Amino acid sequence: MTVFGDKKTVIVGYGSYIPRYRIKIESIAHAWGESLDTLRGLRVQEISVKGPDEDQVTIAVEAARNALRRAPEVSPKDIGAIYSGSESKPYAVKPTSTIVAAAIGASMSVRLADYEFACKGGTEAIISCISQARSGMIKYGLAIAADCSQSLPGDVLEYTASAGGSAFVIGHDSGDPIAYFEGQYSVGTDTPDFWRRDLIKYPRHGGRFTGEPAYFRHVIAAATGLMKELDMKPEDFDYIVPHQPNGSFPIEVAKRLGFSESKVLPGLLSPIVGNFYSGSSPTGLCKVLDQAKPGQRILLVSFGSGAGSDAFSIVVAEGIERKRGLAPKVEDYINRKKYVDYSLYAKFWGKIAR
């Protein structure tokens, strides 16, 4: 647990990106002869689909560029570290972070690494940027959370796994803050609810482990641990943004933690664009920042299978009013869409072998 005794570790820029293509879950169900009645519990209507010229790297680059647009006082040469969290990077041995660094024009003297912890690699990247900015090792860090989520054809994951991501420029006692971090708390256990072995294309999941011993246990433990250390209660927060594997779990976990549904809905993306894996809760945070007011407090809680959660208390600062309009909002990407059928979806995602 880390409680920050000042208001100096800040987000100075944030950005997101969601591909324009969509597929309705009815189209997926029709392709496999599934009844929609068995899928209603997911509370997902449609998911985003990466285009034929898109992958995790292109999403990371677009999100990073948007984050820098909202941080006009930051030169790419001032970025001292770029960390990319994902479980779907296109290269098994070659980092996404080096490509992002080249795309944004970062200096050669920059720390670069890719993080992987299922759906919480992105928040691990945020923690690293916070730590190095607070220590003085870097002036600014760029934390990225992006995925083109993988799913076995015909598996229940196909109805939620989607594409998108976000990025954050993080500094300490510098820039024009959009928000600042109050505290951070992490938990983890060896809970095998979801995995993908080396050289296997699609992940597998232990369905009965997904809910209680995995998602709910860790999200609740991280959130309650953070609130206890900060001596806060759900009433002290204006928003909660938990990981969003589907449309049901975030609402249920918020309820169990004592939050009203009205505090989780503003950042809830999964019913209309699906689960971005590493980019899920961070992009939900972007959606909240797109509408939050200075002084409002946000509880962000990621979850990564295997399993663990990172929780953050984030307070919105005055800079949000000046910077919000400098880059596309999450809602802009949500509204920019083009539908495809299952055959095009399968082609775009490489699920059809030649």
C-alpha positions in Angstrom: 0.0 0.0 0.0 1.2 3.5 -0.8 -0.5 6.7 0.5 0.8 9.8 -1.2 1.0 12.6 1.3 0.9 15.3 -1.3 -1.0 16.2 -4.5 2.1 16.2 -6.7 2.0 12.9 -8.5 -0.2 13.8 -11.4 -1.8 12.8 -14.7 -1.0 15.6 -17.1 -2.4 14.0 -20.2 -4.7 11.1 -21.1 -6.0 9.6 -24.3 -7.9 6.7 -25.7 -8.5 4.9 -29.0 -11.3 2.5 -30.1 -11.5 1.0 -33.6 -14.5 2.0 -35.7 -15.7 -1.5 -36.6 -18.4 -3.3 -34.5 -20.2 -6.6 -34.4 -23.4 -7.2 -32.6 -23.5 -10.2 -30.4 -26.5 -11.4 -32.3 -24.3 -11.9 -35.3 -21.8 -14.0 -33.3 -24.6 -16.0 -31.8 -26.2 -16.6 -35.2 -22.8 -17.9 -36.6 -22.7 -20.5 -33.9 -26.4 -21.3 -33.5 -26.4 -20.0 -30.0 -29.6 -18.7 -28.2 -29.4 -15.1 -27.1 -31.2 -16.1 -23.9 -28.1 -17.8 -22.7 -26.1 -14.6 -23.2 -28.3 -12.0 -21.5 -26.4 -12.3 -18.3 -23.3 -10.8 -20.0 -25.2 -7.5 -20.5 -23.2 -6.9 -23.7 -24.8 -5.6 -26.9 -21.9 -5.3 -29.3 -18.1 -5.2 -29.3 -15.4 -3.3 -31.1 -13.4 -5.1 -33.8 -9.9 -4.3 -34.9 -9.6 -3.3 -38.6 -7.5 -5.3 -41.1 -4.7 -2.7 -40.7 -4.9 -2.5 -36.9 -3.3 -4.3 -34.0 -2.3 -3.7 -30.4 0.6 -1.5 -31.5 -1.5 0.8 -33.7 -4.0 1.2 -30.8 -1.2 2.0 -28.4 0.2 4.6 -30.7 -3.1 6.4 -31.3 -3.8 6.4 -27.5 -0.3 7.7 -26.8 -0.7 10.5 -29.4 -4.0 11.5 -27.9 -2.5 11.6 -24.4 0.2 13.9 -25.6 -2.3 16.2 -27.3 -3.8 16.7 -23.8 -0.4 17.5 -22.4 0.8 20.3 -24.8 3.4 21.4 -22.2 5.2 18.0 -22.5 7.6 17.4 -25.3 8.0 13.7 -26.4 11.7 14.3 -25.6 10.7 14.9 -22.0 9.2 11.4 -21.7 11.7 9.4 -19.6 9.9 6.0 -19.7 7.3 4.3 -21.9 5.6 1.2 -20.5 3.0 -0.7 -22.4 0.7 -3.2 -20.8 -1.0 -5.9 -22.9 -1.6 -9.6 -23.4 -1.9 -9.4 -27.2 1.1 -7.7 -28.6 1.8 -8.8 -32.1 5.5 -9.8 -31.5 6.4 -12.6 -29.1 9.9 -11.1 -28.9 9.9 -7.4 -29.6 8.4 -4.7 -27.4 5.5 -2.5 -28.4 7.1 0.3 -26.3 10.0 0.8 -28.8 7.5 1.3 -31.7 5.5 3.8 -29.7 8.7 5.7 -28.8 9.6 6.0 -32.4 6.0 7.0 -33.4 5.8 9.8 -30.9 9.4 11.1 -31.4 10.7 10.2 -28.0 14.4 10.5 -27.1 16.7 7.5 -27.5 17.5 7.9 -23.7 14.2 6.6 -22.6 13.3 3.5 -20.5 11.2 1.1 -22.4 9.4 -2.1 -21.5 6.2 -4.2 -22.0 4.2 -5.4 -19.1 2.0 -8.5 -19.0 -0.4 -9.6 -16.2 -3.5 -10.5 -18.2 -5.9 -7.6 -17.9 -3.9 -5.5 -15.4 -0.7 -5.0 -17.3 -1.7 -1.4 -18.0 -2.2 -0.5 -14.4 1.2 -2.0 -13.6 2.6 0.4 -16.2 0.9 3.3 -14.4 2.4 2.2 -11.1 5.9 2.1 -12.6 5.5 5.6 -14.0 4.2 6.9 -10.6 7.2 5.3 -8.8 9.8 6.7 -11.2 8.3 10.1 -11.4 8.1 10.4 -7.6 11.6 9.2 -7.1 13.0 11.8 -9.6 14.3 9.1 -12.0 12.1 10.6 -14.8 10.3 13.9 -15.5 7.4 12.2 -17.2 6.3 8.7 -17.9 3.9 7.3 -20.5 1.8 4.4 -19.4 -0.2 2.5 -22.0 -3.0 -0.1 -21.7 -4.1 -1.6 -25.0 -5.3 -4.9 -26.3 -6.8 -6.7 -29.2 -8.4 -9.3 -27.0 -8.1 -12.9 -28.0 -10.9 -15.4 -28.0 -11.3 -18.9 -29.3 -14.0 -19.2 -32.1 -17.2 -20.3 -30.6 -16.1 -19.7 -27.0 -18.2 -17.4 -24.7 -15.2 -15.0 -24.7 -16.1 -14.1 -28.3 -19.1 -12.2 -27.0 -17.0 -9.8 -25.0 -13.4 -9.8 -26.2 -12.8 -6.6 -28.2 -10.2 -4.0 -29.1 -9.2 -0.6 -27.7 -6.9 1.1 -25.2 -5.7 4.2 -23.4 -2.6 6.0 -22.4 -1.5 8.5 -19.6 1.3 11.0 -19.2 2.3 10.9 -15.6 4.7 13.3 -13.8 5.5 14.6 -10.3 5.3 18.3 -9.3 5.2 19.3 -12.9 2.9 20.2 -15.8 -0.7 21.4 -15.7 -2.4 18.5 -13.8 -5.6 16.8 -15.0 -5.8 14.7 -11.8 -3.6 13.6 -9.0 -3.1 10.2 -7.2 -4.0 10.0 -3.5 -3.0 6.3 -3.0 -2.5 2.9 -4.5 -3.1 -0.6 -3.2 -2.5 -4.0 -4.9 -3.4 -7.6 -4.1 -2.5 -10.9 -5.8 -2.9 -14.7 -5.5 -2.3 -17.8 -7.6 -5.9 -18.2 -8.9 -5.9 -20.0 -12.3 -9.1 -18.6 -13.8 -7.7 -17.7 -17.2 -4.5 -18.6 -19.1 -2.7 -19.1 -22.4 0.2 -21.5 -22.7 3.2 -20.7 -24.9 2.6 -21.2 -28.7 -1.2 -21.6 -28.1 -3.1 -18.9 -30.1 -6.2 -18.5 -27.8 -6.6 -18.3 -24.1 -8.6 -20.8 -22.0 -10.6 -20.2 -18.9 -11.8 -22.1 -15.8 -15.4 -20.8 -15.9 -16.2 -21.6 -12.2 -13.2 -19.7 -11.0 -14.0 -16.6 -13.1 -16.4 -14.9 -10.7 -16.1 -15.4 -6.9 -12.5 -16.7 -6.3 -11.0 -14.5 -9.1 -12.7 -11.3 -10.1 -14.8 -10.5 -7.1 -12.4 -11.6 -4.4 -9.5 -9.5 -5.8 -11.4 -6.4 -6.9 -13.1 -6.2 -3.5 -9.9 -6.8 -1.6 -8.0 -4.1 -3.5 -10.7 -1.6 -3.2 -11.5 -2.2 0.5 -7.7 -2.2 1.3 -7.2 1.1 -0.4 -10.3 2.7 1.3 -9.1 1.4 4.7 -5.6 2.9 4.4 -7.0 6.2 3.2 -9.7 6.1 5.9 -12.4 6.6 3.2 -15.8 5.1 2.4 -17.8 4.7 -0.8 -19.5 8.0 0.0 -16.2 9.8 -0.4 -16.0 8.8 -4.1 -17.9 10.2 -7.0 -17.1 7.4 -9.4 -15.9 3.8 -9.4 -14.2 2.2 -12.4 -13.6 -1.5 -11.9 -12.4 -3.9 -14.6 -15.1 -4.7 -17.1 -15.0 -8.3 -18.3 -18.7 -8.0 -19.2 -21.6 -5.6 -18.4 -22.8 -7.4 -15.2 -19.6 -7.9 -13.1 -18.8 -4.1 -12.7 -22.3 -3.3 -11.5 -22.3 -6.3 -9.1 -18.9 -5.6 -7.6 -19.8 -1.9 -7.1 -22.9 -2.9 -5.3 -21.0 -5.3 -3.0 -18.6 -2.5 -2.2 -21.4 -0.2 -1.2 -21.5 2.0 -4.3 -24.7 3.0 -6.1 -25.1 2.1 -9.7 -25.0 5.7 -10.6 -21.3 5.8 -9.7 -20.3 3.0 -12.0 -22.4 3.7 -15.1 -20.4 6.8 -16.2 -17.3 4.7 -16.8 -19.0 1.5 -18.0 -17.9 0.6 -21.5 -18.3 -3.1 -21.8 -22.0 -3.2 -22.7 -21.4 -1.2 -25.9 -17.8 -1.9 -26.9 -16.8 -5.1 -25.0 -13.7 -5.9 -22.9 -10.4 -4.4 -23.9 -8.5 -6.7 -21.5 -5.6 -4.5 -20.3 -7.3 -1.4 -21.7 -10.6 -2.1 -20.0 -10.6 -0.2 -16.7 -8.0 2.5 -17.8 -10.3 3.4 -20.8 -13.2 3.5 -18.4 -11.1 6.0 -16.4 -10.7 8.1 -19.6 -14.5 8.1 -20.1 -14.9 9.4 -16.5 -12.3 12.1 -17.0 -14.1 13.2 -20.1 -17.0 14.3 -17.9 -15.7 14.7 -14.3 -15.4 18.0 -12.5 -12.4 19.3 -10.5 -12.4 18.0 -7.0 -14.3 14.8 -7.8 -12.7 11.5 -6.6 -12.4 8.3 -8.7 -11.8 4.8 -7.5 -10.0 2.8 -10.3 -9.7 -1.0 -9.8 -8.1 -3.2 -12.4 -8.2 -7.0 -12.4 -5.8 -9.4 -14.1 -6.5 -13.1 -14.3 -4.0 -15.3 -12.5 -4.9 -13.3 -10.4 -4.5 -9.7 -9.0 -5.9 -6.2 -8.8 -4.5 -2.7 -8.5 -6.6 0.0 -6.9 -6.1 3.8 -7.2 -7.7 6.8 -5.6 -7.6 9.7 -8.2 -8.8 13.3 -7.6 -9.7 15.4 -10.6 -7.7 18.7 -10.9 -8.4 22.1 -12.5 -6.4 21.2 -15.6 -9.2 19.0 -16.8 -11.3 21.9 -17.9 -8.5 23.4 -20.1 -7.4 20.1 -21.6 -10.4 17.9 -22.1 -11.2 19.2 -25.5 -7.7 18.9 -26.9 -8.2 15.3 -28.1 -11.1 13.0 -29.1 -13.2 11.8 -26.2 -14.1 8.2 -25.6 -17.7 9.0 -26.6 -16.4 10.3 -29.9 -14.9 6.8 -30.7 -18.0 5.0 -29.4 -20.2 7.0 -31.8 -17.9 6.5 -34.8 -18.7 3.0 -35.9 -19.3 0.7 -38.8 -20.9 -2.8 -38.4 -19.4 -6.0 -39.9 -20.8 -9.5 -40.0 -19.1 -12.6 -38.5 -17.2 -13.5 -41.7 -15.5 -10.1 -41.8 -14.9 -10.1 -38.1 -13.2 -13.5 -38.3 -11.1 -12.3 -41.3 -10.0 -9.1 -39.6 -9.0 -11.0 -36.4 -7.2 -13.7 -38.3 -9.5 -16.5 -37.2 -9.8 -17.9 -40.8 -6.7 -19.8 -41.8 -5.6 -19.6 -45.4 
